[in-house]
Amino acid sequence: MRLLETDDRGQRVMSGLVRGTGAAMTMSALRQVTTGLGLVEQTPPDAIFKQRAFGPLIRMPRLAFFLAKHQVAVVELAHWAYGAGGGAAFALLPHSVRRSKWAGVGYGIVTWVVFEASIAPVLGLEQATKIRPVERLMFAGDHLLYGVILAGDRGWALPSRRLRLGDLKRRRRARL
C-alpha cells in the first residue's frame, strides 16, 4: 500500500512540474502582451535578473558575459523553472485543498501576494517601492491565469451539465 502512495505522489509531482511549466509559459505570453501595450514596465523575472543577478557574477566574467548575451532566454527559462517548482508544490498540497474549484485561483493569487509582500522587498527590487496599481493588477491577473492552468480548472470553461449524443441529435432534428 505504501508503494502505491509513493507512486501516486511521484505522478502528482511530475504532473505538477509539467502543468507548472505550461502555466508559466502561458503567463509569459500574457506578459508579452501587457508589456507590449505599456501596461507593465518590467516583468518580475526581468527585474530580478537585471537588478540582482549580476552582482554575484562579478567574479565569473565568462558566465556573466554568457548570461548577458542570452538574457531573454535565460530569464524565460528561469521563469519556467520557477513555475515548474510552483506546480510541484501545488501537487503536494493535500487532496482536500487541491480538489476545491477555487484551488487554482487561490494558489495563483497567493503566489502573487507572496512575491509582492516578501520576495520583491527582500531583493530590494524597484517594483517594491513604486506605486503602480495597473501593473499590480496585470500581475494579479497573470498569476490568476497561472493558477487556473496549473489546477486544470476546466469547470471555468465547460458547461456544468454535459450534453449526451442523443440530446444533441434531438436538438438538431428540432431545428430542421
Residue, then its C-alpha position, 0 to 999 in steps of 0.5 A: m500500500r505504501l508503494l502505491e502512495t509513493d507512486d501516486r505522489g511521484q505522478r502528482v509531482m511530475s504532473g505538477l512540474v509539467r502543468g507548472t511549466g505550461a502555466a508559466m509559459t502561458m503567463s509569459a505570453l500574457r506578459q508579452v502582451t501587457t508589456g507590449l501595450g505599456l501596461v507593465e514596465q518590467t516583468p518580475p523575472d526581468a527585474i530580478f535578473k537585471q537588478r540582482a543577478f549580476g552582482p554575484l557574477i562579478r567574479m565569473p566574467r565568462l558566465a556573466f558575459f554568457l548570461a548577458k548575451h542570452q538574457v531573454a532566454v535565460v530569464e524565460l527559462a528561469h521563469w519556467a523553472y520557477g513555475a515548474g517548482g510552483g506546480a510541484a508544490f501545488a501537487l503536494l498540497p493535500h487532496s482536500v485543498r487541491r480538489s476545491k474549484w477555487a484551488g487554482v485561483g487561490y494558489g495563483i493569487v497567493t503566489w502573487v501576494v507572496f512575491e509582492a509582500s516578501i520576495a520583491p522587498v527582500l531583493g530590494l527590487e524597484q517594483a517594491t517601492k513604486i506605486r503602480p496599481v495597473e501593473r499590480l493588477m496585470f500581475a494579479g491577473d497573470h498569476l490568476l491565469y497561472g493558477v487556473i492552468l496549473a489546477g486544470d480548472r476546466g469547470w471555468a470553461l465547460p458547461s456544468r451539465r454535459l450534453r449526451l449524443g442523443d440530446l444533441k441529435r434531438r436538438r438538431r432534428a428540432r431545428l430542421 
